[in-house]
Amino acid sequence: MSRVDQRGRSKGVPHVRVDKSVFHSGAYRACSLAERAMLLEVVELHNGSNNGSLWLSVRDAARRLGVSDPNTARRALRGLCEKGLLAVSTPGYFTVKTRHATCYRITFLPANGQGPTSEFRNWQPAEKTPEAVRVAATAKGKLRCGFSSSSVVKIHTEAATDPDPRCSSVLKAHTAFVEKPQFSSATSVLDSHTHIDCHTHGAEKASSEACKTAAGLARKWIEREGAGAQGRLAGLAGVHPSKLSRFLSDTSGRRGLTVEQCDRLRDAALSRGHLRAVA
C-alpha cells in the first residue's frame, strides 16, 4: 500500500492494481490469457480520474499485447466487454473526415463521480463453452492465503503386506484431513485417498540365479526329448523360439527372461521332463 502525504499525493511507486474481488470472480476466471493481459493494459491507462475516457484503438491494443494480428486484440476487448469487466463509453468511428478510437470504462472502478457498476458480478458462462470449462477448472485451484500445516490433522500411509519382495507398492495412502478449514469448502481438501496396486511385477527381469536354474532345466528337457524339443518347449513356456534359442546359447548371462517367462519355462521343463528343481 502506498502512503499519501499532506497534499493527498502518493509517495509510493505507480502500480497497476486489480482487486481480489475481481481476480477471484467467475468473469475473470473465464477470461483467456489474451483477455487477462488486455485487462491489465486497459487498467494501466487509468490515472485515477479518467475512467470512462480510456481511448484505445485495436492497433494500439495489439502493440500493447505484443501481437501482430489486430484480431487478437479485438477479440480480447470484445470478450472483456461481454463479461462485464469493461464497458464501451464511446464506440469507435472511422470515416474519411472523422476517425477516433473506441473509448472504454472499467466497470469495477469509479467513473464520472459515480461508483463502480460492476456488471461482471452478474455474468455467467454458457454451458459447454470454453469459458465454462475455464471457470470449472480454476474453481478447483483457487489461491489459498495463509495455508499452513496446522490445518492438516492426519496423514496416514499403509504399506503393502505382500510377502513377495518383488512387490513394493503402496496399497493405501490417506492424506489431508481438514477438520476446520480456514477457507471456503470449495478450496479445502477434506478427504483424499490414493490406491496403488502392483500388477506388473511379472514384467520385471528375473534374477541371474533364476535364469540359470531355468536354463539348466530347459537344456536337460531338450536333451531328454530329442529332435524338435526346443521348439516344443518354447510353445509350452509361451516364449518365442528365437528368444529361447538366444537365451539358452548365451554364456555371458546378459540375456535374461522376465519373472513370468522364467517361471513358465521352469514349470514346463518340470511338468513334461519329470526333472527336479536344481537346489
C-alpha positions as CSV (number, residue, x, y, z in Angstrom):
1,M,0.0,0.0,0.0
2,S,1.4,3.4,-1.0
3,R,1.3,6.2,1.6
4,V,-0.2,9.6,1.0
5,D,1.3,12.9,2.0
6,Q,-0.4,16.0,3.4
7,R,-1.3,17.2,-0.1
8,G,-3.0,13.9,-0.9
9,R,-0.2,12.8,-3.2
10,S,1.0,9.2,-3.2
11,K,4.6,8.6,-2.1
12,G,4.7,5.1,-3.5
13,V,5.6,3.8,-6.9
14,P,2.8,3.9,-9.5
15,H,1.3,0.4,-10.0
16,V,-1.5,-1.4,-11.9
17,R,-4.0,-3.0,-9.4
18,V,-6.8,-5.5,-9.8
19,D,-8.8,-6.1,-6.6
20,K,-9.1,-9.6,-5.4
21,S,-12.9,-9.5,-5.7
22,V,-12.3,-9.1,-9.4
23,F,-9.4,-11.5,-9.5
24,H,-11.5,-14.4,-8.0
25,S,-14.7,-13.6,-9.9
26,G,-16.1,-16.0,-12.4
27,A,-15.9,-13.4,-15.2
28,Y,-12.1,-13.0,-14.7
29,R,-11.6,-16.7,-14.3
30,A,-13.3,-17.3,-17.6
31,C,-11.0,-14.9,-19.4
32,S,-8.5,-16.2,-21.9
33,L,-4.8,-15.4,-21.5
34,A,-5.1,-12.6,-24.1
35,E,-8.2,-11.1,-22.3
36,R,-6.4,-11.1,-18.9
37,A,-3.3,-9.4,-20.4
38,M,-5.6,-6.9,-22.2
39,L,-7.4,-6.0,-19.0
40,L,-4.1,-5.0,-17.3
41,E,-3.2,-2.9,-20.3
42,V,-6.5,-1.0,-20.1
43,V,-6.2,-0.6,-16.3
44,E,-2.7,0.8,-16.9
45,L,-4.4,3.7,-18.9
46,H,-6.3,4.7,-15.8
47,N,-4.7,7.6,-13.9
48,G,-7.2,7.9,-11.1
49,S,-9.6,10.3,-12.7
50,N,-10.0,9.4,-16.4
51,N,-12.1,6.2,-16.1
52,G,-14.7,6.4,-18.8
53,S,-12.3,8.3,-21.1
54,L,-9.9,5.5,-21.8
55,W,-9.3,5.7,-25.5
56,L,-7.7,2.6,-27.1
57,S,-7.7,1.6,-30.8
58,V,-7.4,-2.0,-31.9
59,R,-3.9,-1.4,-33.4
60,D,-2.6,0.2,-30.2
61,A,-4.1,-2.6,-28.2
62,A,-2.3,-5.2,-30.4
63,R,1.0,-3.3,-29.9
64,R,0.5,-3.3,-26.2
65,L,-0.1,-7.1,-26.2
66,G,2.9,-7.6,-28.5
67,V,0.9,-9.5,-31.2
68,S,1.0,-8.9,-34.9
69,D,-2.7,-9.8,-35.6
70,P,-5.1,-7.0,-34.6
71,N,-7.9,-9.5,-34.5
72,T,-6.4,-11.0,-31.3
73,A,-6.6,-7.6,-29.5
74,R,-10.1,-7.1,-31.0
75,R,-11.4,-10.4,-29.6
76,A,-9.8,-9.7,-26.2
77,L,-11.5,-6.3,-25.9
78,R,-14.8,-7.8,-27.1
79,G,-14.6,-10.6,-24.6
80,L,-13.9,-8.2,-21.7
81,C,-16.9,-6.2,-22.6
82,E,-19.1,-9.3,-22.9
83,K,-18.0,-10.4,-19.4
84,G,-18.8,-7.0,-17.9
85,L,-15.2,-6.1,-17.0
86,L,-15.1,-3.3,-19.5
87,A,-17.8,-1.1,-21.0
88,V,-17.8,1.0,-24.1
89,S,-18.3,4.7,-23.4
90,T,-18.0,5.9,-27.0
91,P,-17.9,3.5,-29.9
92,G,-15.1,3.9,-32.4
93,Y,-15.8,5.7,-35.6
94,F,-13.9,5.8,-38.9
95,T,-14.7,7.8,-42.0
96,V,-12.8,10.0,-44.4
97,K,-13.4,13.1,-42.3
98,T,-13.9,11.7,-38.8
99,R,-11.9,9.0,-37.1
100,H,-11.4,8.1,-33.4
101,A,-10.7,5.0,-31.4
102,T,-13.2,3.4,-29.0
103,C,-13.5,4.8,-25.5
104,Y,-13.7,2.3,-22.6
105,R,-14.8,2.4,-19.0
106,I,-13.5,0.0,-16.3
107,T,-16.6,-1.3,-14.6
108,F,-15.0,-2.1,-11.2
109,L,-13.6,1.4,-10.7
110,P,-15.4,4.7,-10.1
111,A,-16.2,6.8,-13.1
112,N,-17.6,10.4,-13.6
113,G,-18.2,10.9,-9.9
114,Q,-20.2,7.7,-9.6
115,G,-19.3,4.4,-8.0
116,P,-18.3,1.2,-9.9
117,T,-21.2,-0.5,-11.8
118,S,-19.5,-4.0,-11.6
119,E,-21.5,-5.7,-14.4
120,F,-19.1,-8.6,-14.2
121,R,-20.7,-9.8,-11.0
122,N,-23.8,-10.9,-12.8
123,W,-22.1,-12.6,-15.7
124,Q,-22.5,-16.3,-16.1
125,P,-20.9,-18.5,-18.7
126,A,-23.0,-20.5,-21.1
127,E,-22.9,-24.3,-20.7
128,K,-20.4,-26.4,-22.6
129,T,-18.3,-23.3,-23.7
130,P,-14.6,-22.7,-23.2
131,E,-15.5,-20.1,-20.6
132,A,-17.4,-22.6,-18.6
133,V,-14.5,-25.1,-18.8
134,R,-12.1,-22.4,-17.5
135,V,-14.4,-21.4,-14.7
136,A,-14.8,-25.0,-13.6
137,A,-11.1,-25.7,-13.8
138,T,-9.9,-22.7,-11.9
139,A,-12.6,-23.0,-9.2
140,K,-10.8,-26.1,-8.0
141,G,-7.4,-24.4,-7.8
142,K,-8.2,-21.1,-6.1
143,L,-5.3,-19.5,-4.4
144,R,-5.1,-20.2,-0.7
145,C,-3.9,-17.5,1.6
146,G,-2.4,-18.3,5.0
147,F,-2.4,-22.1,4.4
148,S,-0.2,-23.9,7.0
149,S,0.5,-27.4,8.1
150,S,-1.6,-26.9,11.2
151,S,-4.8,-27.4,9.3
152,V,-3.7,-30.9,8.2
153,V,-4.6,-33.2,11.1
154,K,-3.8,-36.6,9.8
155,I,-1.5,-38.1,7.2
156,H,-1.7,-41.9,7.1
157,T,0.1,-44.3,4.8
158,E,-0.4,-48.0,4.8
159,A,2.4,-50.1,3.2
160,A,1.9,-53.3,1.2
161,T,1.8,-56.5,3.2
162,D,2.5,-58.8,0.3
163,P,5.5,-61.1,1.3
164,D,6.6,-61.2,-2.3
165,P,9.8,-59.0,-2.3
166,R,9.2,-58.0,-5.9
167,C,6.0,-56.1,-4.9
168,S,6.8,-53.0,-3.0
169,S,3.8,-50.8,-3.9
170,V,1.8,-48.7,-1.6
171,L,-1.7,-50.2,-1.1
172,K,-3.4,-47.2,0.5
173,A,-2.5,-43.6,1.2
174,H,-4.8,-41.3,3.1
175,T,-3.9,-37.7,3.1
176,A,-5.0,-34.3,4.4
177,F,-7.9,-34.5,6.8
178,V,-9.0,-30.8,7.3
179,E,-11.4,-30.6,10.3
180,K,-11.6,-26.8,10.5
181,P,-11.0,-25.4,7.0
182,Q,-9.6,-21.8,7.0
183,F,-11.1,-21.2,3.6
184,S,-14.3,-22.0,1.7
185,S,-15.3,-25.6,1.3
186,A,-14.6,-25.4,-2.4
187,T,-10.9,-24.8,-1.8
188,S,-10.2,-27.2,1.1
189,V,-9.2,-30.8,0.7
190,L,-11.5,-32.7,3.1
191,D,-10.7,-36.3,2.1
192,S,-8.2,-37.6,-0.3
193,H,-7.4,-41.3,-1.0
194,T,-4.8,-42.9,-3.2
195,H,-4.8,-46.6,-4.0
196,I,-1.9,-48.1,-5.9
197,D,-2.0,-51.8,-6.8
198,C,1.0,-53.6,-8.2
199,H,0.2,-56.0,-11.1
200,T,3.4,-55.6,-13.2
201,H,6.0,-57.5,-11.2
202,G,5.8,-60.3,-13.7
203,A,7.3,-57.9,-16.3
204,E,10.4,-57.4,-14.2
205,K,13.6,-59.1,-15.2
206,A,14.3,-62.3,-13.3
207,S,17.4,-62.7,-11.2
208,S,20.6,-64.3,-12.7
209,E,20.1,-67.3,-10.3
210,A,16.6,-67.9,-11.5
211,C,17.6,-67.6,-15.1
212,K,20.5,-70.0,-14.6
213,T,18.2,-72.6,-13.0
214,A,15.6,-72.3,-15.7
215,A,18.2,-72.6,-18.4
216,G,19.7,-75.8,-16.8
217,L,16.3,-77.4,-16.6
218,A,15.4,-76.4,-20.2
219,R,18.7,-77.9,-21.5
220,K,18.1,-81.2,-19.7
221,W,14.5,-81.3,-21.0
222,I,15.6,-80.7,-24.6
223,E,18.4,-83.4,-24.3
224,R,15.8,-85.9,-23.0
225,E,13.1,-85.2,-25.5
226,G,15.3,-85.3,-28.6
227,A,14.7,-83.7,-32.0
228,G,12.4,-80.7,-32.2
229,A,12.3,-80.5,-28.4
230,Q,13.4,-76.8,-28.2
231,G,10.5,-75.6,-30.4
232,R,8.0,-77.6,-28.4
233,L,9.4,-76.3,-25.1
234,A,9.2,-72.7,-26.4
235,G,5.5,-73.3,-27.2
236,L,4.8,-74.8,-23.8
237,A,6.5,-71.9,-22.0
238,G,5.0,-69.2,-24.1
239,V,8.4,-67.9,-25.2
240,H,9.3,-67.1,-28.8
241,P,11.6,-69.8,-30.2
242,S,14.3,-67.4,-31.3
243,K,14.3,-65.7,-27.9
244,L,14.6,-69.1,-26.2
245,S,17.4,-70.1,-28.5
246,R,19.4,-66.9,-27.7
247,F,18.7,-67.3,-24.0
248,L,20.0,-70.9,-24.0
249,S,23.0,-70.2,-26.1
250,D,24.1,-67.1,-24.1
251,T,27.0,-67.9,-21.8
252,S,27.7,-64.3,-20.5
253,G,24.4,-64.1,-18.6
254,R,23.4,-60.9,-20.3
255,R,20.3,-62.3,-22.0
256,G,17.6,-62.9,-19.4
257,L,13.9,-63.6,-19.2
258,T,11.2,-61.8,-17.2
259,V,10.0,-63.3,-14.0
260,E,6.8,-64.6,-15.6
261,Q,8.7,-66.2,-18.6
262,C,11.3,-67.7,-16.3
263,D,8.6,-69.3,-14.1
264,R,6.7,-70.7,-17.2
265,L,9.9,-72.1,-18.6
266,R,10.8,-73.8,-15.3
267,D,7.3,-75.2,-14.9
268,A,7.2,-76.5,-18.4
269,A,10.5,-78.3,-18.0
270,L,9.5,-79.8,-14.7
271,S,6.0,-80.9,-15.8
272,R,7.0,-82.6,-19.1
273,G,10.5,-83.6,-18.3
274,H,9.9,-85.1,-14.8
275,L,13.0,-83.3,-13.5
276,R,13.6,-81.9,-10.1
277,A,14.4,-78.3,-9.5
278,V,18.1,-77.5,-9.0
279,A,18.7,-76.7,-5.4
